[in-house]
Amino acid sequence: MPKFTELDDHVALAGQLAEGGGPVTLVNILRVAPEDVDQLLLAWSTDAAALKNQPGFISTQLYRGIAGSSTFLNHAVWESTDHYRAARLDDGARAAARELYPDSLVATPHLFRKQAVPGICVA
């Protein structure tokens, strides 16, 4: 069974899901055993295909660490926390993928919003 860890020692994903507003970006670090990379890619693509059909979904992109890394970063954008929460809790939409994720998976999901920094970037 996959394991979930928190990215922030002070703010858990559950607490983030209680906050409304949007848009939000999910960043999820996915680590698997090297021999489970193909299984992770199958599970992630199945999951992403189901999530693409959910209300509020904007986009997703999967990144892989270089030099043979078996660490991935999923970057997904949602219209709001409410939309992401509803999609995350929709067992029907994600049931097929849930069974495909390898047992070696350690997932570290966290939600973000753009942060303005004067003279550098806008929110």
All heavy atoms as an XYZ file, in Angstrom:
932
protein
N       0.835     -1.178      0.000
C       0.000      0.000      0.000
C       0.882      1.245      0.000
O       1.836      1.336      0.767
C      -0.912     -0.016      1.219
C      -1.621      1.303      1.464
S      -2.821      1.218      2.784
C      -4.274      1.016      1.795
N       0.604      2.214     -0.871
C       1.394      3.449     -0.906
C       1.368      4.180      0.435
O       0.398      4.101      1.187
C       0.704      4.273     -1.992
C       0.051      3.267     -2.865
C      -0.383      2.169     -1.934
N       2.420      4.903      0.711
C       2.558      5.670      1.942
C       2.459      7.157      1.588
O       2.959      7.581      0.543
C       3.905      5.366      2.587
C       4.179      6.141      3.843
C       5.554      5.809      4.396
C       5.859      6.701      5.580
N       7.221      6.533      6.055
N       1.837      7.931      2.468
C       1.734      9.373      2.279
C       2.496     10.077      3.395
O       2.399      9.694      4.554
C       0.268      9.828      2.284
C      -0.474      9.379      1.061
C      -1.074      8.135      1.005
C      -0.548     10.205     -0.057
C      -1.741      7.701     -0.126
C      -1.210      9.778     -1.192
C      -1.809      8.533     -1.224
N       3.261     11.101      3.014
C       3.981     11.908      3.985
C       3.630     13.376      3.752
O       3.152     13.747      2.679
C       5.504     11.719      3.867
O       5.932     12.155      2.574
C       5.907     10.274      4.091
N       3.881     14.191      4.755
C       3.618     15.628      4.649
C       4.878     16.367      4.208
O       5.985     16.039      4.649
C       3.139     16.187      5.992
C       1.815     15.626      6.474
C       0.622     16.053      5.626
O       0.741     17.005      4.827
O      -0.445     15.427      5.771
N       4.716     17.358      3.362
C       5.832     18.184      2.920
C       6.178     19.240      3.963
O       7.341     19.568      4.170
C       5.488     18.849      1.586
C       6.582     19.655      0.920
C       7.769     18.762      0.566
C       6.062     20.335     -0.328
N       5.161     19.777      4.623
C       5.326     20.852      5.601
C       5.054     20.299      6.997
O       3.981     19.740      7.241
C       4.344     21.979      5.269
C       4.554     23.234      6.093
O       4.798     23.123      7.313
O       4.439     24.338      5.530
N       6.006     20.463      7.892
C       5.844     19.955      9.256
C       4.779     20.707     10.047
O       4.350     20.238     11.100
C       7.167     20.051     10.028
C       8.229     19.115      9.496
O       7.872     18.083      8.878
O       9.427     19.417      9.681
N       4.352     21.874      9.555
C       3.419     22.717     10.307
C       2.022     22.780      9.699
O       1.076     23.153     10.394
C       3.991     24.135     10.435
C       5.371     24.147     11.000
N       5.649     23.876     12.325
C       6.569     24.345     10.425
C       6.945     23.930     12.534
N       7.533     24.216     11.386
N       1.894     22.443      8.426
C       0.590     22.509      7.752
C       0.387     21.220      6.961
O       1.086     20.965      5.983
C       0.505     23.726      6.800
C      -0.837     23.761      6.103
C       0.761     25.023      7.554
N      -0.579     20.441      7.406
C      -0.882     19.175      6.735
C      -1.812     19.415      5.549
O      -2.548     20.408      5.506
C      -1.540     18.212      7.715
N      -1.787     18.494      4.599
C      -2.678     18.584      3.449
C      -4.130     18.670      3.902
O      -4.917     19.431      3.339
C      -2.474     17.396      2.506
C      -3.351     17.387      1.259
C      -3.043     18.570      0.355
C      -3.189     16.080      0.503
N      -4.510     17.924      4.928
C      -5.890     17.955      5.428
C      -6.287     19.367      5.840
O      -7.412     19.806      5.561
C      -6.057     16.992      6.599
N      -5.389     20.090      6.462
C      -5.666     21.476      6.840
C      -5.788     22.378      5.622
O      -6.613     23.291      5.599
N      -4.987     22.124      4.618
C      -5.070     22.907      3.387
C      -6.406     22.681      2.687
O      -6.974     23.595      2.112
C      -3.922     22.537      2.445
C      -2.569     22.964      2.960
C      -1.498     22.660      1.944
O      -1.336     21.517      1.530
N      -0.772     23.690      1.544
N      -6.880     21.444      2.722
C      -8.139     21.121      2.052
C      -9.329     21.811      2.709
O     -10.371     21.982      2.082
C      -8.360     19.605      2.026
C      -7.401     18.825      1.140
C      -7.592     17.334      1.336
C      -7.583     19.215     -0.321
N      -9.184     22.222      3.954
C     -10.264     22.914      4.658
C     -10.368     24.383      4.245
O     -11.381     25.024      4.487
C     -10.048     22.807      6.169
N      -9.328     24.899      3.624
C      -9.329     26.307      3.204
C      -9.893     26.434      1.798
O      -9.510     25.704      0.902
C      -7.901     26.857      3.226
C      -7.839     28.329      2.861
C      -6.437     28.892      2.976
O      -5.846     28.730      4.064
O      -5.949     29.457      1.994
N     -10.802     27.361      1.617
C     -11.388     27.581      0.297
C     -10.529     28.486     -0.557
O      -9.430     28.877     -0.191
N     -11.061     28.827     -1.703
C     -10.381     29.749     -2.598
C      -9.679     29.049     -3.731
O      -9.666     27.835     -3.833
N      -9.120     29.858     -4.583
C      -8.445     29.276     -5.730
C      -7.799     30.352     -6.561
O      -7.883     31.528     -6.220
N      -7.165     29.998     -7.613
C      -6.796     28.636     -8.001
C      -5.699     28.089     -7.093
O      -5.047     28.832     -6.362
C      -6.309     28.785     -9.439
C      -5.846     30.195     -9.543
C      -6.695     30.986     -8.583
N      -5.508     26.775     -7.149
C      -4.466     26.121     -6.360
C      -3.652     25.208     -7.260
O      -4.150     24.691     -8.260
C      -5.021     25.315     -5.172
C      -5.631     26.217     -4.127
C      -5.991     24.253     -5.621
N      -2.410     25.039     -6.865
C      -1.516     24.121     -7.568
C      -1.127     23.016     -6.613
O      -0.642     23.278     -5.506
C      -0.253     24.858     -8.062
O      -0.651     25.875     -8.977
C       0.710     23.910     -8.745
N      -1.357     21.786     -7.051
C      -0.911     20.624     -6.297
C       0.497     20.293     -6.764
O       0.749     20.176     -7.969
C      -1.823     19.423     -6.571
C      -1.281     18.078     -6.097
C      -1.336     17.980     -4.571
C      -2.025     16.929     -6.747
N       1.410     20.166     -5.810
C       2.734     19.634     -6.085
C       2.827     18.348     -5.276
O       2.602     18.350     -4.069
C       3.853     20.618     -5.690
C       5.219     19.968     -5.789
C       3.778     21.862     -6.557
N       3.100     17.248     -5.960
C       3.150     15.950     -5.302
C       4.458     15.272     -5.696
O       4.678     14.978     -6.867
C       1.949     15.099     -5.709
C       1.753     13.890     -4.832
O       2.536     13.618     -3.940
N       0.698     13.142     -5.106
N       5.311     15.052     -4.710
C       6.560     14.330     -4.937
C       6.235     12.844     -4.823
O       5.659     12.405     -3.822
C       7.635     14.717     -3.902
C       7.852     16.232     -3.861
C       8.929     13.951     -4.163
C       8.359     16.833     -5.125
N       6.596     12.084     -5.837
C       6.306     10.652     -5.894
C       7.629      9.900     -5.968
O       8.413     10.104     -6.900
C       5.463     10.326     -7.124
C       4.181     11.140     -7.287
C       3.612     10.963     -8.682
C       3.174     10.733     -6.226
N       7.883      9.048     -4.982
C       9.107      8.243     -4.968
C       8.727      6.778     -5.004
O       7.862      6.338     -4.240
C       9.928      8.547     -3.728
C      10.483      9.976     -3.734
C      11.089     10.314     -2.428
N       9.999     10.225     -1.431
C      10.088     10.650     -0.188
N      11.178     11.151      0.262
N       9.048     10.549      0.624
N       9.365      6.025     -5.898
C       9.130      4.586     -6.005
C      10.449      3.857     -6.139
O      11.479      4.455     -6.491
C       8.224      4.218     -7.214
C       6.828      4.768     -7.048
C       8.843      4.646     -8.526
N      10.402      2.568     -5.898
C      11.577      1.724     -6.152
C      11.855      1.753     -7.655
O      10.918      1.818     -8.459
C      11.298      0.298     -5.681
N      13.123      1.715     -8.056
C      13.444      1.774     -9.489
C      12.702      0.738    -10.330
O      12.284      1.027    -11.451
C      14.956      1.539     -9.527
C      15.436      2.040     -8.202
C      14.329      1.689     -7.222
N      12.495     -0.433     -9.793
C      11.799     -1.477    -10.549
C      10.300     -1.222    -10.695
O       9.617     -1.901    -11.463
C      12.042     -2.858     -9.918
C      11.500     -3.024     -8.516
C      12.481     -2.617     -7.412
O      13.493     -1.932     -7.690
O      12.212     -3.000     -6.255
N       9.776     -0.219     -9.982
C       8.348      0.102    -10.040
C       8.019      1.331    -10.896
O       6.875      1.781    -10.925
C       7.788      0.314     -8.630
C       7.685     -0.976     -7.848
O       7.617     -2.052     -8.485
O       7.668     -0.915     -6.603
N       9.017      1.882    -11.584
C       8.791      3.080    -12.388
C       7.702      2.864    -13.440
O       6.792      3.690    -13.581
C      10.105      3.570    -13.042
C       9.842      4.584    -14.144
C      11.017      4.170    -11.979
N       7.759      1.783    -14.196
C       6.748      1.548    -15.233
C       5.350      1.424    -14.633
O       4.379      1.925    -15.201
C       7.081      0.294    -16.052
C       8.288      0.487    -16.951
O       8.658      1.657    -17.221
O       8.870     -0.520    -17.387
N       5.246      0.781    -13.471
C       3.946      0.636    -12.816
C       3.434      1.995    -12.341
O       2.238      2.287    -12.449
C       4.043     -0.341    -11.642
C       2.716     -0.697    -11.021
C       1.803     -1.454    -11.984
O       2.272     -2.253    -12.787
N       0.513     -1.179    -11.914
N       4.323      2.836    -11.826
C       3.916      4.182    -11.421
C       3.393      4.970    -12.622
O       2.360      5.634    -12.533
C       5.073      4.939    -10.772
C       4.759      6.423    -10.490
C       3.695      6.568     -9.421
C       6.012      7.182    -10.155
N       4.101      4.891    -13.743
C       3.670      5.627    -14.938
C       2.301      5.161    -15.421
O       1.461      5.975    -15.823
C       4.713      5.500    -16.042
C       6.036      6.197    -15.753
C       7.059      5.865    -16.822
C       5.845      7.698    -15.608
N       2.043      3.874    -15.354
C       0.725      3.346    -15.721
C      -0.343      3.867    -14.764
O      -1.400      4.350    -15.193
C       0.747      1.815    -15.724
C      -0.606      1.137    -15.941
C      -1.154      1.453    -17.322
C      -0.476     -0.371    -15.731
N      -0.075      3.792    -13.472
C      -1.046      4.255    -12.473
C      -1.295      5.750    -12.609
O      -2.446      6.206    -12.603
C      -0.538      3.930    -11.070
N      -0.213      6.542    -12.733
C      -0.361      7.993    -12.820
C      -1.148      8.387    -14.069
O      -2.027      9.244    -14.006
C       1.004      8.691    -12.805
C       0.862     10.167    -12.759
C       0.747     10.947    -11.646
C       0.788     11.066    -13.879
N       0.608     12.272    -12.011
C       0.637     12.365    -13.370
C       0.841     10.888    -15.252
C       0.532     13.493    -14.186
C       0.738     12.004    -16.070
C       0.587     13.282    -15.541
N      -0.850      7.779    -15.200
C      -1.565      8.140    -16.431
C      -3.036      7.749    -16.350
O      -3.907      8.482    -16.837
C      -0.894      7.523    -17.662
O      -0.912      6.117    -17.597
N      -3.347      6.647    -15.704
C      -4.735      6.237    -15.503
C      -5.448      7.234    -14.590
O      -6.572      7.661    -14.863
C      -4.791      4.815    -14.901
O      -4.123      3.920    -15.780
C      -6.220      4.358    -14.691
N      -4.781      7.609    -13.520
C      -5.331      8.573    -12.568
C      -5.530      9.942    -13.232
O      -6.585     10.560    -13.104
C      -4.370      8.694    -11.385
C      -5.041      9.079    -10.083
O      -6.277      9.198    -10.031
O      -4.306      9.249     -9.094
N      -4.519     10.405    -13.948
C      -4.604     11.718    -14.600
C      -5.720     11.753    -15.636
O      -6.429     12.762    -15.750
C      -3.263     12.066    -15.245
N      -5.904     10.675    -16.366
C      -6.983     10.629    -17.360
C      -8.339     10.756    -16.690
O      -9.241     11.442    -17.209
C      -6.905      9.325    -18.165
N      -8.515     10.142    -15.535
C      -9.779     10.256    -14.806
C      -9.959     11.661    -14.241
O     -11.061     12.233    -14.305
C      -9.836      9.226    -13.683
N      -8.896     12.242    -13.710
C      -8.990     13.573    -13.114
C      -9.237     14.656    -14.158
O      -9.863     15.675    -13.849
C      -7.731     13.877    -12.303
C      -7.595     13.059    -11.020
C      -6.223     13.274    -10.395
C      -8.701     13.394    -10.039
N      -8.748     14.453    -15.374
C      -8.965     15.444    -16.441
C     -10.443     15.708    -16.686
O     -10.808     16.773    -17.173
C      -8.318     14.966    -17.755
C      -6.836     15.175    -17.817
C      -6.255     14.628    -19.102
C      -6.819     15.308    -20.312
N      -6.126     14.948    -21.559
N     -11.289     14.751    -16.364
C     -12.723     14.882    -16.590
C     -13.470     15.475    -15.405
O     -14.692     15.622    -15.453
C     -13.319     13.513    -16.947
C     -12.752     12.982    -18.240
O     -12.599     13.712    -19.210
N     -12.406     11.701    -18.254
N     -12.756     15.800    -14.343
C     -13.398     16.332    -13.144
C     -13.588     17.844    -13.251
O     -12.739     18.549    -13.813
C     -12.548     16.011    -11.907
C     -12.453     14.542    -11.599
C     -13.795     13.965    -11.216
O     -14.470     14.437    -10.316
N     -14.208     12.924    -11.928
N     -14.703     18.354    -12.717
C     -14.919     19.810    -12.711
C     -13.767     20.523    -12.005
O     -13.279     20.061    -10.973
C     -16.219     19.976    -11.924
C     -16.899     18.653    -12.012
C     -15.800     17.627    -12.087
N     -13.321     21.623    -12.569
C     -12.281     22.437    -11.959
C     -10.863     22.067    -12.329
O      -9.921     22.783    -11.994
N     -10.675     20.954    -13.030
C      -9.339     20.559    -13.457
C      -8.855     21.509    -14.542
O      -9.586     21.806    -15.485
C      -9.359     19.124    -13.995
C      -8.048     18.697    -14.596
C      -7.050     18.176    -13.795
C      -7.813     18.830    -15.952
C      -5.838     17.778    -14.350
C      -6.604     18.440    -16.508
C      -5.615     17.914    -15.705
N      -7.629     22.000    -14.427
C      -7.054     22.873    -15.450
C      -5.946     22.157    -16.213
O      -5.991     22.073    -17.435
C      -6.543     24.192    -14.840
C      -7.727     24.981    -14.263
C      -5.781     25.018    -15.876
C      -7.338     26.229    -13.509
N      -4.950     21.637    -15.501
C      -3.839     20.985    -16.203
C      -3.022     20.140    -15.239
O      -3.122     20.300    -14.026
C      -2.922     22.027    -16.848
O      -2.269     22.795    -15.847
N      -2.195     19.278    -15.822
C      -1.233     18.517    -15.029
C       0.010     18.257    -15.871
O      -0.048     18.244    -17.101
C      -1.842     17.191    -14.505
O      -0.964     16.652    -13.518
C      -2.064     16.180    -15.602
N       1.122     18.079    -15.184
C       2.391     17.754    -15.830
C       3.184     16.884    -14.879
O       3.274     17.188    -13.687
C       3.189     19.023    -16.157
C       4.556     18.774    -16.768
C       4.464     18.152    -18.155
O       3.790     18.684    -19.019
N       5.128     17.032    -18.357
N       3.766     15.817    -15.401
C       4.618     14.943    -14.608
C       6.069     15.185    -15.000
O       6.395     15.246    -16.183
C       4.241     13.474    -14.846
C       4.955     12.449    -13.971
C       4.559     12.630    -12.500
C       4.638     11.032    -14.441
N       6.924     15.323    -14.002
C       8.359     15.497    -14.205
C       9.074     14.320    -13.563
O       8.629     13.806    -12.538
C       8.856     16.781    -13.530
C       8.231     18.042    -14.048
C       7.014     18.488    -13.541
C       8.859     18.798    -15.026
C       6.441     19.661    -14.004
C       8.287     19.975    -15.494
C       7.074     20.402    -14.980
O       6.515     21.551    -15.437
N      10.192     13.915    -14.161
C      10.997     12.845    -13.588
C      12.388     13.372    -13.304
O      12.978     14.103    -14.111
C      11.094     11.662    -14.561
C      11.879     10.496    -13.984
C      11.904      9.312    -14.914
N      12.622      8.192    -14.283
C      12.754      7.007    -14.827
N      12.224      6.754    -16.021
N      13.416      6.062    -14.199
N      12.923     12.997    -12.154
C      14.304     13.333    -11.841
C      15.225     12.765    -12.908
O      14.945     11.697    -13.468
N      16.320     13.435    -13.168
C      17.225     13.006    -14.232
C      18.241     11.983    -13.720
O      18.289     11.694    -12.524
C      17.924     14.213    -14.881
C      18.805     14.959    -13.877
C      16.884     15.159    -15.470
C      19.659     16.044    -14.521
N      19.015     11.435    -14.639
C      20.103     10.489    -14.354
C      19.589      9.172    -13.776
O      20.203      8.585    -12.894
C      21.156     11.124    -13.438
N      18.420      8.718    -14.263
C      17.882      7.438    -13.819
C      17.107      7.494    -12.512
O      16.810      6.461    -11.919
N      16.772      8.686    -12.069
C      16.029      8.855    -10.821
C      14.669      8.161    -10.886
O      14.035      8.118    -11.943
C      15.826     10.351    -10.550
O      15.025     10.552     -9.418
N      14.221      7.657     -9.766
C      12.867      7.109     -9.669
C      11.999      8.008     -8.784
O      11.064      7.564     -8.135
C      12.890      5.671     -9.153
O      13.495      5.597     -7.880
N      12.338      9.299     -8.763
C      11.552     10.327     -8.078
C      10.881     11.194     -9.135
O      11.522     11.620    -10.101
C      12.447     11.192     -7.172
O      13.028     10.352     -6.170
C      11.655     12.298     -6.499
N       9.593     11.434     -8.939
C       8.779     12.209     -9.876
C       8.142     13.370     -9.151
O       7.963     13.341     -7.930
C       7.679     11.316    -10.470
C       8.212     10.197    -11.323
C       8.721      9.049    -10.747
C       8.214     10.303    -12.710
C       9.219      8.017    -11.521
C       8.713      9.280    -13.494
C       9.217      8.136    -12.896
N       7.773     14.391     -9.912
C       7.043     15.531     -9.386
C       5.802     15.719    -10.253
O       5.923     15.873    -11.470
C       7.913     16.792     -9.422
C       7.286     18.041     -8.823
C       8.364     18.899     -8.186
C       6.528     18.852     -9.850
N       4.653     15.664     -9.636
C       3.394     15.938    -10.320
C       2.994     17.364     -9.992
O       2.944     17.755     -8.827
C       2.311     14.950     -9.837
C       0.955     15.258    -10.421
O       0.842     15.707    -11.553
N      -0.084     15.023     -9.651
N       2.700     18.144    -11.029
C       2.286     19.543    -10.904
C       0.913     19.638    -11.538
O       0.776     19.432    -12.748
C       3.321     20.410    -11.643
C       2.961     21.844    -11.740
N       2.223     22.359    -12.792
C       3.242     22.886    -10.928
C       2.082     23.655    -12.613
N       2.690     23.994    -11.497
N      -0.122     19.884    -10.735
C      -1.488     19.945    -11.258
C      -2.154     21.237    -10.799
O      -1.997     21.645     -9.650
C      -2.302     18.751    -10.772
N      -2.889     21.873    -11.703
C      -3.559     23.135    -11.406
C      -5.064     22.906    -11.385
O      -5.616     22.294    -12.305
C      -3.182     24.222    -12.441
C      -3.848     25.541    -12.100
C      -1.661     24.377    -12.517
N      -5.696     23.434    -10.345
C      -7.143     23.317    -10.143
C      -7.749     24.701     -9.963
O      -7.096     25.598     -9.443
C      -7.424     22.461     -8.901
C      -7.072     21.032     -9.113
C      -5.852     20.448     -8.954
C      -7.947     20.011     -9.583
N      -5.919     19.122     -9.283
C      -7.192     18.828     -9.667
C      -9.296     19.981     -9.928
C      -7.742     17.621    -10.092
C      -9.838     18.779    -10.339
C      -9.068     17.621    -10.418
N      -8.990     24.860    -10.372
C      -9.681     26.148    -10.236
C      -9.814     26.571     -8.783
O      -9.814     27.774     -8.486
C     -11.068     26.090    -10.873
C     -11.038     26.077    -12.381
C     -12.437     26.048    -12.980
O     -13.408     26.440    -12.307
O     -12.549     25.601    -14.134
N      -9.952     25.605     -7.877
C     -10.117     25.947     -6.461
C      -9.778     24.746     -5.586
O      -9.728     23.605     -6.063
C     -11.553     26.379     -6.173
O     -12.426     25.263     -6.268
N      -9.591     25.031     -4.316
C      -9.399     23.969     -3.336
C     -10.622     23.066     -3.302
O     -10.506     21.843     -3.189
C      -9.149     24.565     -1.935
O      -8.070     25.485     -2.019
C      -8.809     23.498     -0.926
N     -11.805     23.656     -3.400
C     -13.045     22.869     -3.382
C     -13.085     21.861     -4.528
O     -13.477     20.710     -4.335
C     -14.270     23.777     -3.451
C     -14.430     24.641     -2.211
O     -13.889     24.271     -1.140
O     -15.099     25.681     -2.298
N     -12.675     22.291     -5.718
C     -12.654     21.375     -6.861
C     -11.653     20.236     -6.642
O     -11.959     19.075     -6.920
C     -12.294     22.126     -8.153
C     -13.412     22.935     -8.703
N     -13.451     24.310     -8.592
C     -14.533     22.579     -9.368
C     -14.548     24.759     -9.168
N     -15.229     23.728     -9.645
N     -10.473     20.577     -6.167
C      -9.472     19.540     -5.927
C      -9.955     18.559     -4.860
O      -9.839     17.348     -5.021
C      -8.121     20.146     -5.523
C      -7.141     19.090     -5.093
C      -6.623     18.178     -6.010
C      -6.770     18.949     -3.761
C      -5.752     17.174     -5.619
C      -5.905     17.954     -3.357
C      -5.399     17.065     -4.282
O      -4.550     16.072     -3.893
N     -10.504     19.089     -3.777
C     -10.996     18.230     -2.693
C     -12.069     17.269     -3.212
O     -12.030     16.066     -2.937
C     -11.535     19.063     -1.540
C     -12.065     18.233     -0.379
C     -12.536     19.065      0.814
N     -13.449     20.118      0.448
C     -13.175     21.426      0.454
N     -11.977     21.850      0.810
N     -14.077     22.312      0.105
N     -13.027     17.782     -3.996
C     -14.101     16.938     -4.531
C     -13.540     15.839     -5.438
O     -13.955     14.683     -5.354
C     -15.117     17.795     -5.288
N     -12.585     16.190     -6.279
C     -11.993     15.196     -7.182
C     -11.200     14.158     -6.395
O     -11.244     12.972     -6.700
C     -11.092     15.887     -8.202
N     -10.501     14.601     -5.397
C      -9.685     13.702     -4.574
C     -10.553     12.696     -3.827
O     -10.157     11.557     -3.618
C      -8.886     14.542     -3.581
C      -7.872     13.785     -2.786
C      -7.047     14.783     -1.958
N      -6.009     14.106     -1.243
C      -6.134     13.657     -0.002
N      -7.257     13.793      0.644
N      -5.117     13.053      0.580
N     -11.733     13.116     -3.442
C     -12.630     12.250     -2.672
C     -13.565     11.426     -3.543
O     -14.309     10.593     -3.030
C     -13.452     13.099     -1.691
C     -12.625     13.839     -0.636
C     -13.529     14.741      0.207
C     -11.835     12.872      0.234
N     -13.526     11.636     -4.855
C     -14.402     10.905     -5.774
C     -13.825      9.516     -6.038
O     -13.036      9.323     -6.954
C     -14.576     11.686     -7.068
C     -15.578     11.053     -8.021
O     -15.963      9.882     -7.806
O     -15.964     11.718     -8.988
N     -14.218      8.544     -5.215
C     -13.680      7.192     -5.345
C     -14.008      6.565     -6.690
O     -13.224      5.792     -7.226
C     -14.205      6.294     -4.221
C     -13.527      6.598     -2.904
O     -12.399      7.104     -2.918
O     -14.140      6.335     -1.858
N     -15.159      6.885     -7.253
C     -15.546      6.297     -8.532
C     -14.603      6.687     -9.654
O     -14.224      5.857    -10.477
N     -14.208      7.947     -9.677
C     -13.342      8.448    -10.751
C     -11.941      7.874    -10.664
O     -11.279      7.680    -11.678
C     -13.285      9.970    -10.707
N     -11.476      7.571     -9.469
C     -10.072      7.199     -9.287
C      -9.868      5.750     -8.897
O      -8.737      5.321     -8.670
C      -9.461      8.116     -8.249
C      -9.628      9.590     -8.644
C      -8.967     10.509     -7.695
N      -7.544     10.341     -7.783
C      -6.699     10.717     -6.821
N      -7.139     11.257     -5.728
N      -5.406     10.537     -6.966
N     -10.930      4.972     -8.823
C     -10.828      3.590     -8.332
C      -9.871      2.748     -9.174
O      -9.070      1.981     -8.627
C     -12.204      2.948     -8.290
N      -9.936      2.872    -10.488
C      -9.089      2.055    -11.366
C      -7.603      2.335    -11.111
O      -6.787      1.420    -11.062
C      -9.432      2.319    -12.827
N      -7.263      3.591    -10.924
C      -5.856      3.950    -10.713
C      -5.377      3.539     -9.336
O      -4.222      3.122     -9.168
C      -5.677      5.448    -10.902
N      -6.220      3.664     -8.343
C      -5.814      3.389     -6.958
C      -5.211      1.989     -6.816
O      -4.229      1.803     -6.113
C      -7.010      3.564     -6.032
C      -6.620      3.548     -4.572
C      -7.709      4.087     -3.676
N      -7.740      5.536     -3.771
C      -8.818      6.236     -4.119
N      -9.941      5.649     -4.389
N      -8.767      7.550     -4.181
N      -5.765      1.030     -7.503
C      -5.274     -0.350     -7.420
C      -3.956     -0.545     -8.170
O      -3.275     -1.546     -7.957
C      -6.332     -1.306     -7.973
C      -7.642     -1.274     -7.218
C      -7.495     -1.625     -5.742
O      -6.728     -2.565     -5.434
O      -8.116     -0.958     -4.911
N      -3.604      0.386     -9.034
C      -2.404      0.235     -9.865
C      -1.129      0.785     -9.219
O      -0.024      0.401     -9.600
C      -2.614      0.940    -11.210
C      -3.679      0.347    -12.125
C      -3.878      1.233    -13.350
C      -3.306     -1.064    -12.534
N      -1.268      1.697     -8.263
C      -0.069      2.294     -7.679
C       0.764      1.237     -6.954
O       0.229      0.426     -6.211
C      -0.436      3.438     -6.722
C      -0.779      4.718     -7.451
C      -2.086      5.150     -7.567
C       0.223      5.482     -8.043
C      -2.402      6.321     -8.248
C      -0.077      6.658     -8.723
C      -1.387      7.062     -8.823
O      -1.693      8.215     -9.503
N       2.081      1.244     -7.175
C       2.936      0.231     -6.544
C       3.054      0.444     -5.031
O       2.967      1.574     -4.537
C       4.290      0.422     -7.235
C       4.270      1.796     -7.785
C       2.837      2.134     -8.060
N       3.274     -0.645     -4.323
C       3.408     -0.582     -2.869
C       4.616      0.239     -2.429
O       4.633      0.768     -1.316
C       3.523     -1.994     -2.285
C       2.206     -2.749     -2.347
O       1.142     -2.108     -2.491
O       2.249     -3.991     -2.259
N       5.613      0.362     -3.271
C       6.809      1.120     -2.893
C       6.599      2.636     -2.950
O       7.460      3.393     -2.512
C       7.986      0.743     -3.795
O       7.782      1.205     -5.122
N       5.444      3.084     -3.445
C       5.198      4.515     -3.613
C       5.141      5.244     -2.275
O       4.438      4.830     -1.358
C       3.873      4.749     -4.358
C       3.404      6.207     -4.456
C       4.379      7.049     -5.259
C       2.010      6.265     -5.064
N       5.884      6.355     -2.210
C       5.773      7.318     -1.119
C       5.383      8.630     -1.782
O       6.130      9.174     -2.606
C       7.093      7.480     -0.336
C       6.936      8.545      0.742
C       7.526      6.149      0.263
N       4.185      9.130     -1.454
C       3.657     10.356     -2.057
C       3.667     11.473     -1.024
O       3.321     11.254      0.144
C       2.239     10.121     -2.574
N       4.050     12.663     -1.479
C       4.129     13.824     -0.597
C       3.393     14.994     -1.256
O       4.009     15.847     -1.899
C       5.604     14.180     -0.318
O       6.284     12.998      0.109
C       5.730     15.244      0.754
N       2.051     15.032     -1.135
C       1.270     16.095     -1.775
C       1.171     17.358     -0.910
O       1.147     17.274      0.324
C      -0.109     15.443     -1.935
C      -0.198     14.482     -0.791
C       1.199     13.999     -0.552
N       1.111     18.506     -1.576
C       0.964     19.789     -0.881
C       0.343     20.783     -1.863
O       0.653     20.746     -3.058
C       2.332     20.285     -0.405
C       2.283     21.254      0.717
N       1.982     20.893      2.014
C       2.501     22.588      0.745
C       2.028     21.961      2.791
N       2.334     23.007      2.042
N      -0.513     21.667     -1.363
C      -1.165     22.676     -2.207
C      -0.469     24.027     -2.081
O      -0.042     24.416     -0.990
C      -2.638     22.822     -1.813
C      -3.511     21.602     -2.072
C      -4.904     21.816     -1.500
C      -3.583     21.307     -3.561
N      -0.403     24.737     -3.201
C       0.263     26.035     -3.266
C      -0.609     27.038     -4.014
O      -1.448     26.664     -4.839
C       1.597     25.923     -4.025
C       2.620     25.085     -3.329
C       2.638     23.704     -3.488
C       3.579     25.668     -2.517
C       3.591     22.921     -2.854
C       4.532     24.893     -1.879
C       4.536     23.511     -2.050
N      -0.357     28.318     -3.756
C      -0.907     29.415     -4.551
C       0.257     30.302     -4.966
O       1.277     30.382     -4.260
C      -1.906     30.250     -3.744
C      -3.211     29.548     -3.553
C      -4.356     30.526     -3.283
N      -5.577     29.777     -3.177
C      -6.115     29.374     -2.020
N      -5.537     29.686     -0.878
N      -7.219     28.673     -2.017
N       0.092     30.970     -6.085
C       1.135     31.894     -6.547
C       1.401     32.942     -5.479
O       0.485     33.398     -4.796
C       0.709     32.587     -7.836
C       0.717     31.686     -9.039
C       0.361     32.490    -10.273
C       0.399     31.637    -11.521
N       0.117     32.460    -12.714
N       2.664     33.313     -5.358
C       3.104     34.307     -4.387
C       3.750     35.465     -5.129
O       4.698     35.256     -5.889
C       4.112     33.696     -3.414
C       4.735     34.668     -2.453
C       3.731     35.239     -1.479
O       3.024     34.493     -0.820
N       3.660     36.558     -1.377
N       3.236     36.663     -4.924
C       3.833     37.838     -5.538
C       5.106     38.226     -4.772
O       5.145     38.162     -3.548
C       2.862     39.010     -5.518
N       6.135     38.595     -5.552
C       7.374     39.135     -4.991
C       7.677     40.384     -5.807
O       7.943     40.286     -7.021
C       8.531     38.126     -5.078
C       9.810     38.731     -4.542
C       8.182     36.828     -4.339
N       7.570     41.568     -5.202
C       7.735     42.823     -5.937
C       9.012     42.844     -6.776
O      10.090     42.476     -6.323
C       7.774     43.884     -4.850
C       6.996     43.278     -3.705
C       7.331     41.803     -3.768
N       8.832     43.215     -8.035
C       9.947     43.330     -8.955
C      10.405     41.991     -9.550
O      11.298     41.975    -10.391
N       9.829     40.899     -9.105
C      10.257     39.590     -9.574
C       9.110     38.849    -10.266
O       9.237     38.396    -11.396
C      10.815     38.706     -8.431
C      11.944     39.422     -7.701
C      11.245     37.345     -8.949
C      13.185     39.684     -8.548
N       7.978     38.684     -9.558
C       6.857     37.931    -10.120
C       5.531     38.405     -9.531
O       5.508     39.038     -8.461
C       7.028     36.425     -9.881
S       7.253     35.961     -8.163
N       4.448     38.118    -10.221
C       3.115     38.506     -9.772
C       2.347     37.265     -9.335
O       2.666     36.154     -9.733
C       2.332     39.257    -10.879
C       3.047     40.549    -11.242
C       2.143     38.386    -12.104
N       1.329     37.486     -8.532
C       0.497     36.361     -8.074
C      -0.707     36.210     -8.975
O      -1.096     37.078     -9.685
C       0.053     36.577     -6.634
